[in-house]
């Protein structure tokens, strides 16, 4: 993508995808620059992309401030849900008034999809804790020797953007599958089956095939 821009600095698609990669990696200044470049150079053919680009650009400031907000006590807000015991970082709701509604919608979708796929449902509500990225790292970085954005330890713990999109939705599908597996089997083994089912659920959340053509090959 960077080599495309070296040849054609006005290429809107290269700016679009680099903005998405930078946003997911927490490189907010670079993501904002690419979104601004996309909006400057995108013609009529990209009209349906413009609203998303503008929304993401508005959200960059909130995400950037949350990334620097790891200091201080974690304040959690409780949510009511038939199938989940949800607590989320208060800073996420402060940055995005519609945050709770969006998260509950993602969880409801995950419940229906995963229960249908596995053929079993948890016997009781599943605990879910959502953190701003900096708060997640402060609370759990010491637990792993590699970068993570979510895990299940009896509750689902995930790092979330203040303006959640498809990546959080897919992550909740993935981790809820682990939660159902553990609740119904009493553990997380065999790992290949546990992780395989979670991967299938995550792909289903994005409308992807169980295996890509290249993976089958």
C-alpha positions as CSV (number, residue, x, y, z in Angstrom):
1,X,0.0,0.0,0.0
2,X,2.8,2.4,0.8
3,X,4.5,1.6,-2.6
4,X,1.2,2.4,-4.3
5,X,1.2,5.8,-2.7
6,X,4.8,6.4,-3.7
7,X,3.7,5.9,-7.3
8,X,0.3,7.7,-6.9
9,X,0.0,9.8,-3.7
10,X,-3.6,10.5,-4.6
11,X,-4.8,6.9,-4.7
12,X,-7.9,6.9,-2.4
13,X,-8.0,3.1,-1.8
14,X,-4.4,2.9,-0.5
15,X,-5.2,5.8,1.9
16,X,-8.4,4.0,3.0
17,X,-6.8,0.7,3.8
18,X,-3.7,2.3,5.5
19,X,-6.0,4.3,7.7
20,X,-7.8,1.1,8.7
21,X,-4.6,-0.7,9.6
22,X,-3.2,2.3,11.5
23,X,-6.5,2.8,13.4
24,X,-6.6,-0.9,14.5
25,X,-2.9,-0.6,15.7
26,X,-3.5,2.6,17.7
27,X,-1.5,4.8,15.3
28,X,-4.2,7.5,15.4
29,X,-2.3,10.4,14.0
30,X,-1.3,8.4,10.9
31,X,-4.8,7.1,10.6
32,X,-6.3,10.6,10.6
33,X,-3.8,11.8,7.9
34,X,-4.8,8.9,5.6
35,X,-8.5,9.5,6.2
36,X,-8.1,13.1,5.4
37,X,-6.2,12.2,2.2
38,X,-8.9,9.7,1.3
39,X,-11.6,12.4,1.7
40,X,-9.6,14.9,-0.3
41,X,-9.0,12.5,-3.3
42,X,-12.0,10.2,-3.3
43,X,-14.3,10.9,-6.2
44,X,-18.0,9.9,-6.9
45,X,-17.0,6.2,-7.1
46,X,-16.3,6.2,-3.4
47,X,-19.4,8.1,-2.3
48,X,-20.6,5.2,-0.1
49,X,-17.3,5.1,1.7
50,X,-17.2,8.8,2.5
51,X,-19.7,8.6,5.4
52,X,-17.7,5.9,7.1
53,X,-14.5,7.8,6.6
54,X,-16.0,10.9,8.1
55,X,-17.4,9.0,11.1
56,X,-14.0,7.3,11.7
57,X,-12.2,10.6,11.5
58,X,-14.6,12.1,14.1
59,X,-13.8,9.2,16.3
60,X,-10.1,9.4,16.1
61,X,-9.8,12.1,18.7
62,X,-11.8,10.1,21.2
63,X,-9.7,7.0,20.5
64,X,-6.5,8.9,20.9
65,X,-7.4,10.4,24.2
66,X,-8.5,6.9,25.5
67,X,-5.2,5.4,24.4
68,X,-3.5,7.9,26.8
69,X,-5.9,7.4,29.7
70,X,-4.4,4.4,31.4
71,X,-3.7,6.2,34.6
72,X,-6.2,6.3,37.4
73,X,-8.7,3.7,38.7
74,X,-10.9,1.8,36.3
75,X,-14.5,2.8,36.6
76,X,-17.0,0.2,35.3
77,X,-20.6,0.7,34.3
78,X,-23.1,-2.2,34.5
79,X,-25.5,-3.1,31.7
80,X,-28.6,-5.2,31.8
81,X,-28.9,-8.1,29.4
82,X,-30.8,-11.4,29.3
83,X,-27.8,-13.5,28.5
84,X,-24.8,-11.4,29.7
85,X,-23.5,-9.6,32.8
86,X,-21.9,-6.7,31.1
87,X,-19.5,-4.1,32.6
88,X,-17.8,-1.5,30.5
89,X,-15.1,1.2,31.1
90,X,-17.0,4.4,31.9
91,X,-14.6,6.3,29.6
92,X,-16.0,4.4,26.6
93,X,-19.5,5.6,27.3
94,X,-18.3,9.1,27.9
95,X,-16.6,9.2,24.5
96,X,-19.5,7.6,22.6
97,X,-23.1,8.1,23.9
98,X,-24.4,5.2,21.8
99,X,-21.7,2.8,23.1
100,X,-23.9,0.6,25.4
101,X,-26.6,0.1,22.7
102,X,-24.0,-0.9,20.1
103,X,-22.3,-3.4,22.4
104,X,-25.5,-5.0,23.5
105,X,-26.5,-5.4,19.8
106,X,-23.2,-7.1,19.1
107,X,-23.6,-9.5,22.0
108,X,-27.1,-10.4,21.1
109,X,-25.9,-11.3,17.6
110,X,-23.1,-13.3,19.0
111,X,-25.4,-15.2,21.3
112,X,-27.8,-16.2,18.5
113,X,-25.0,-17.2,16.1
114,X,-22.8,-19.1,18.5
115,X,-25.7,-21.0,20.2
116,X,-27.0,-22.0,16.8
117,X,-23.6,-23.1,15.6
118,X,-22.7,-25.1,18.7
119,X,-26.2,-26.4,19.4
120,X,-25.8,-25.6,23.2
121,X,-26.3,-22.5,25.3
122,X,-24.7,-21.4,28.6
123,X,-26.7,-22.4,31.6
124,X,-26.3,-18.9,33.1
125,X,-25.4,-15.4,32.0
126,X,-21.9,-14.9,30.7
127,X,-19.7,-12.1,32.3
128,X,-18.2,-9.6,29.9
129,X,-15.8,-6.7,30.7
130,X,-15.0,-4.1,28.0
131,X,-12.0,-1.8,28.5
132,X,-10.5,1.1,26.7
133,X,-7.3,-0.1,25.2
134,X,-5.0,1.6,27.7
135,X,-7.0,0.3,30.6
136,X,-6.9,-3.2,29.2
137,X,-3.2,-3.2,28.8
138,X,-2.7,-1.8,32.3
139,X,-4.9,-4.5,33.8
140,X,-3.8,-7.6,31.8
141,X,-0.6,-7.0,29.9
142,X,1.4,-8.9,32.6
143,X,-0.7,-12.0,32.0
144,X,0.6,-12.7,28.5
145,X,4.0,-12.9,26.8
146,X,2.4,-11.7,23.5
147,X,0.0,-9.0,22.5
148,X,-3.7,-9.7,23.1
149,X,-7.0,-7.9,22.6
150,X,-9.2,-10.3,24.4
151,X,-9.4,-13.6,26.4
152,X,-11.8,-15.7,28.5
153,X,-11.0,-16.7,32.1
154,X,-14.5,-17.3,33.4
155,X,-15.5,-13.9,32.1
156,X,-14.9,-12.4,28.6
157,X,-12.3,-9.5,28.8
158,X,-11.8,-7.4,25.6
159,X,-10.2,-4.2,24.6
160,X,-12.7,-1.9,22.8
161,X,-12.7,1.2,20.7
162,X,-15.1,4.0,21.9
163,X,-16.8,3.8,18.5
164,X,-16.9,0.0,18.0
165,X,-17.2,-1.5,14.6
166,X,-16.8,-4.9,13.0
167,X,-13.5,-5.8,14.8
168,X,-15.2,-5.7,18.2
169,X,-18.2,-7.6,16.9
170,X,-15.9,-10.4,15.5
171,X,-13.9,-10.5,18.7
172,X,-17.1,-10.9,20.8
173,X,-18.2,-13.8,18.6
174,X,-14.8,-15.4,19.0
175,X,-14.6,-15.0,22.8
176,X,-18.2,-16.0,23.4
177,X,-17.5,-19.3,21.6
178,X,-14.7,-19.9,24.1
179,X,-17.0,-19.1,26.9
180,X,-19.7,-21.6,25.8
181,X,-17.0,-24.3,25.2
182,X,-15.6,-23.8,28.7
183,X,-19.0,-23.7,30.3
184,X,-20.2,-26.9,28.7
185,X,-17.0,-28.9,28.8
186,X,-15.4,-27.7,32.0
187,X,-12.2,-26.6,30.4
188,X,-10.5,-25.4,27.2
189,X,-9.2,-28.7,25.8
190,X,-8.7,-29.9,23.2
191,X,-7.2,-26.6,22.2
192,X,-7.5,-27.3,18.4
193,X,-11.3,-27.8,18.7
194,X,-11.8,-24.9,21.0
195,X,-9.8,-22.4,18.9
196,X,-11.2,-23.9,15.7
197,X,-14.8,-23.3,16.7
198,X,-14.0,-19.8,17.8
199,X,-12.3,-19.1,14.5
200,X,-15.3,-20.4,12.6
201,X,-17.6,-18.2,14.6
202,X,-15.4,-15.2,14.0
203,X,-15.4,-15.8,10.3
204,X,-19.2,-16.3,10.3
205,X,-19.5,-12.9,11.9
206,X,-17.9,-11.3,8.9
207,X,-19.8,-13.4,6.4
208,X,-16.7,-15.3,5.4
209,X,-16.4,-19.0,4.3
210,X,-15.1,-21.5,6.9
211,X,-11.9,-21.8,4.8
212,X,-10.7,-19.5,2.2
213,X,-9.7,-20.8,-1.2
214,X,-6.0,-20.4,-0.5
215,X,-6.4,-22.3,2.8
216,X,-8.1,-25.1,1.0
217,X,-5.3,-25.2,-1.5
